[in-house]
């Protein structure tokens, strides 16, 4: 039985582990300075600021220097469309894509209007997901550049393992069907980037140049 779903398929009150995950997540967001850049109900992303640990040259020529402040994109887990009890289907995938496009449109607006983001030249971070071919195609069509950076240090290896466990717990809490029958082995960490120039080109002014 999934922790968040009853026999009838209706949401169940969160169990003790889920409540603990929610509390830790809330505390981490405050500590890391992650904020909601829009109150639009379709927005499923948050953003924070951090310093890049790598030097990256993106496809449009944008160079992200090591130590440069970047915008870290985070999922707004409570708002990510839940996978239906019958499993991921085309309707779910279309809704996820629609909300991601809307979220990136709103991020483009925030990048222009929010003083905290007006000098940021790159948005990105690391994500622990099941990077299936379909997910990689979706992220590519959305303009995100995906990189595999194998762990180089003990810290990298620890962060990757902790990230796998934490992602599994977050999905168990906010989207229980997504972990049914799945362990940590399907999860991997990759790095995603989107330059400011590309964000504004694809999603500025409501994303008129983006095929929805």
C-alpha positions, 0 to 999 in steps of 0.5 A, spaced: 500 500 500 502 506 498 503 511 503 499 517 500 493 513 497 488 509 500 484 503 497 479 507 494 485 511 490 484 518 495 489 521 498 491 519 505 493 523 511 501 523 511 504 518 515 510 520 520 515 519 515 512 523 510 511 529 515 518 528 517 520 529 510 515 535 509 518 539 515 526 537 513 524 540 506 521 546 509 527 547 513 532 546 508 528 551 503 529 557 509 536 555 510 538 555 502 534 561 501 529 558 496 523 562 494 517 562 490 518 567 484 511 566 482 504 565 485 501 563 479 497 556 481 501 553 475 508 554 477 511 548 479 518 551 480 522 555 485 529 558 485 534 560 489 541 563 489 548 559 489 555 559 487 557 555 481 562 549 483 564 548 476 566 552 470 561 551 464 561 553 457 553 553 454 551 551 447 550 559 446 557 561 448 555 563 455 561 561 460 559 560 467 565 561 471 567 557 477 564 561 483 559 565 479 552 566 482 547 562 479 540 561 479 538 554 482 532 551 479 528 547 484 521 543 483 515 545 487 514 538 489 507 540 492 505 542 485 508 537 481 502 533 477 501 527 481 502 520 477 495 517 477 494 510 480 494 507 473 501 510 472 504 515 468 500 516 461 500 521 455 495 526 459 499 526 465 505 527 461 502 533 457 500 536 463 507 536 466 510 539 460 504 544 460 506 546 467 513 546 466 513 551 460 508 556 464 513 555 470 519 557 465 515 563 462 514 565 469 521 564 471 523 569 465 519 574 467 522 574 474 529 574 471 527 581 468 523 584 474 526 581 480 532 585 482 535 578 485 535 575 478 537 581 474 544 579 474 544 572 473 547 569 467 545 562 468 540 557 471 541 550 473 543 545 478 543 538 479 537 533 479 536 526 481 531 523 477 530 517 473 533 520 466 529 515 461 530 517 454 523 520 454 525 525 460 531 527 456 527 528 450 522 533 454 528 537 457 532 538 451 525 540 448 524 545 453 531 548 452 535 545 458 542 542 457 543 536 460 550 534 463 553 527 466 559 529 471 561 523 474 563 524 482 570 526 482 571 526 490 568 523 496 564 529 497 561 528 490 560 521 491 556 522 498 552 528 495 550 523 489 548 517 494 544 522 499 541 525 493 538 519 491 535 517 498 532 524 499 529 524 492 526 517 493 523 520 500 520 526 497 517 522 491 514 517 496 511 523 500 509 528 494 508 523 489 507 516 492 505 512 485 512 514 482 516 510 487 511 504 487 516 498 485 522 502 484 528 502 488 534 507 488 538 504 482 533 507 477 535 514 480 542 518 477 544 525 478 545 529 472 546 537 471 542 541 467 543 548 465 539 554 461 542 560 460 539 567 461 539 569 454 536 562 452 531 563 457 528 570 455 529 568 448 524 562 449 520 564 454 520 571 455 514 575 453 509 569 455 514 564 451 511 566 444 517 563 440 516 556 444 511 551 441 506 549 446 
